[in-house]
Amino acid sequence: MAELTNEKQYEVVLERIEELLPLISNDTPATDRNMIELVIISDLAEEYEEKHYPVYIPTLPEVIRLRMAEMGLSQKALAELLGVSPSRISEYMTGKAEPTLKVARLLNQKLDIDADFILG
């Protein structure tokens, strides 16, 4: 199958997707011309995006740092919140140690970090 090779092609495909979306509903049969075209060009756009705009998945220490900044927490305050030593927080932040199940649960509850993300 062909692939998109440049940004202009990608932009044209995105415009065509926007034109097709109002013509399609949940009741549109899979054999409808517009539906077929939408599926094909959506796949092309997705492949281009995966290649040229990959989604970056942050590390747990990066997510913890972000939540600390959002909540205005220092490492010392986070240590108190989680009931661990500041040096243990430092180890989590540098990736030298993984949180225990108890700490993972607290990260989920206190910092609202998704449990699936914490547990990998």
C-alpha positions as CSV (number, residue, x, y, z in Angstrom):
1,M,0.0,0.0,0.0
2,A,1.1,3.6,-0.7
3,E,2.3,5.8,2.1
4,L,2.3,9.5,2.8
5,T,5.8,10.9,2.1
6,N,5.5,14.6,3.1
7,E,3.7,17.1,5.3
8,K,1.6,18.5,2.4
9,Q,0.2,15.0,1.6
10,Y,-0.6,14.6,5.3
11,E,-2.4,17.9,5.5
12,V,-4.5,17.1,2.4
13,V,-5.4,13.8,3.9
14,L,-6.4,15.4,7.2
15,E,-8.6,17.9,5.3
16,R,-10.3,15.1,3.4
17,I,-10.9,13.2,6.6
18,E,-12.7,16.3,8.0
19,E,-14.8,16.4,4.8
20,L,-15.8,12.8,5.1
21,L,-16.6,12.7,8.8
22,P,-20.0,14.5,8.5
23,L,-21.0,12.0,5.7
24,I,-20.5,9.0,7.9
25,S,-22.5,7.7,10.9
26,N,-22.7,4.6,13.0
27,D,-25.2,3.3,10.5
28,T,-23.1,3.8,7.4
29,P,-22.4,0.4,5.9
30,A,-18.8,-0.7,5.5
31,T,-19.4,-1.0,1.8
32,D,-20.2,2.7,1.4
33,R,-17.7,4.6,-0.8
34,N,-17.2,7.3,1.8
35,M,-16.6,4.8,4.5
36,I,-14.1,2.9,2.5
37,E,-12.2,6.1,1.6
38,L,-12.3,7.2,5.2
39,V,-10.8,3.9,6.5
40,I,-8.1,3.9,3.9
41,I,-6.9,7.5,4.3
42,S,-7.3,7.3,8.1
43,D,-4.9,4.4,8.1
44,L,-2.5,6.4,5.9
45,A,-2.7,9.4,8.3
46,E,-2.1,7.1,11.3
47,E,1.0,5.5,9.8
48,Y,2.4,9.0,9.0
49,E,1.7,10.2,12.5
50,E,3.4,7.2,14.1
51,K,6.5,7.8,12.0
52,H,6.7,11.6,12.2
53,Y,4.9,12.4,15.4
54,P,5.6,9.6,17.9
55,V,3.9,9.9,21.2
56,Y,6.5,10.3,24.0
57,I,5.7,8.3,27.1
58,P,7.2,9.9,30.2
59,T,9.0,7.9,32.9
60,L,7.6,7.6,36.4
61,P,10.2,10.0,37.8
62,E,9.1,12.6,35.2
63,V,5.4,12.1,36.1
64,I,6.2,12.4,39.8
65,R,8.2,15.6,39.1
66,L,5.3,17.1,37.2
67,R,2.8,16.3,39.9
68,M,5.1,17.7,42.5
69,A,5.3,20.9,40.5
70,E,1.6,21.1,40.0
71,M,1.0,20.5,43.7
72,G,3.8,22.8,44.9
73,L,5.5,19.9,46.7
74,S,9.2,19.7,47.6
75,Q,11.0,16.3,47.8
76,K,10.9,16.7,51.5
77,A,7.1,17.4,51.5
78,L,6.5,14.5,49.2
79,A,8.5,12.2,51.5
80,E,6.3,13.2,54.4
81,L,3.2,12.7,52.3
82,L,4.3,9.2,51.3
83,G,5.8,8.3,54.7
84,V,9.3,7.6,53.3
85,S,12.6,9.3,53.7
86,P,13.8,12.1,51.5
87,S,16.7,10.0,50.3
88,R,14.2,7.3,49.2
89,I,12.3,10.0,47.2
90,S,15.7,10.9,45.6
91,E,16.2,7.2,44.7
92,Y,12.8,7.1,43.0
93,M,13.5,10.3,41.2
94,T,16.8,9.1,39.8
95,G,15.4,5.7,38.9
96,K,17.8,3.9,41.4
97,A,14.8,2.4,43.2
98,E,11.3,1.4,42.3
99,P,8.4,2.3,44.7
100,T,7.1,-0.5,46.9
101,L,3.5,-1.6,46.4
102,K,2.5,0.5,49.4
103,V,4.3,3.6,48.0
104,A,2.8,2.9,44.6
105,R,-0.7,2.9,46.1
106,L,0.1,6.2,47.9
107,L,1.4,7.8,44.6
108,N,-1.9,6.8,43.1
109,Q,-4.0,8.1,45.9
110,K,-2.1,11.2,47.0
111,L,-0.7,12.4,43.6
112,D,-3.4,10.9,41.4
113,I,-1.0,9.1,39.2
114,D,-2.7,6.2,37.3
115,A,-1.9,2.9,39.0
116,D,-1.4,1.1,35.6
117,F,1.3,3.7,34.8
118,I,3.0,3.3,38.2
119,L,3.1,-0.5,37.9
120,G,4.3,-0.4,34.3
